[in-house]
Amino acid sequence: MTTVAKTRPFDVSVDVATLARLTDREREVLRHLAKGETNRVLARQLGIAERTVRAHVTSVVRKLGVGSRFEASLVAFQNYESLGEKAIAS
């Protein structure tokens, strides 16, 4: 039996230029993904519709070039500090 780790390791590193392509709202959504929040919780916290959250997550996944929401959350976790509001401004 083959494990997932052997067939597809989660190498989800991205460079600064890739993160820079995200909008402020997409960065905010990505920071919430790092915390493992559901779309429903995220929508309530941001004051937007769940459908809008799904659209942002889809856009983030596409822009980061990852295969899933899970991989995007790994990117967010690895780059959490650089996604912060202070890092965005600088």
N, C-alpha and C positions, 0 to 999 in steps of 0.2 A: 504494500500500500504506500502510495506516494503522499507526502505531506505537502501542505500549501507552501510552507517555507522553502521547500526544495524546488518546487516548480515555479514559484514567483515570489522572490523576496521583496519586502516592502522597502525598496530603495526610493525614497520620496524626497530626496534633497532637491532644493531649488535654489537658484541664485538670486541675488538682490534685484537684478533687473526684472526677473519674473514677478517677484513680489511687488515691485514698483508699478506694474501694469494694473494692479487691482485698484478699484475705486475705494474711497474712504469707507463707504457702507460695506463693500465686499470684505475689507480688512476687519471691520467690526464683526461681521458675520463669521469670518474665519476665526477670530479670537474666541467667539462663543462656541464654535465647533470644537476647539481645543479643550473646552470644559465638558464636552460630551452632552451638550444640551440638545433637546429635541426641537424640531421645527416649531411645535406649538409653544414651548417655553420661550424660545428665541423670539418668536413673533410677539408674544406678550411683552417681553422686556424691551423690544425695540419699537413697539407701538405700530407694527405693520401687520399685514395679512400673512397667514401661513403660506398662501400661494406666492406672495412676494419673496418670502424667505426661500422657498424652493427655487425660485428663479435666480436669486442671488447665489445659492449653493451650486446650482448648475453652472452658472457663469464662472464661479471660483474654480470649480473642478476643471472646466475647459481651459481657463487661463493658466492654471498651474500645470496642466498637462498630466494630470493624474487620472486614475481609472475610477475612483469612487469618492464618496463623501468621507469614508473611513481614511483613505490615503490623504485627502485634504486636511483632515483633522490631525493626522500625524505631522504634516508639514506645519500646521499651525502650532502644534505642541513644540516642535523643534525650533520654531522661529518666533515664539510667543512674544518675547521682549522686543524684537524688531518690528512687530505688528502693532505695538502700543501707540497711543496717541502722540506721545512725545517723539517717538521715532518717526512717525509719519510726517510731522511738521519739519523735521530736520533733513 
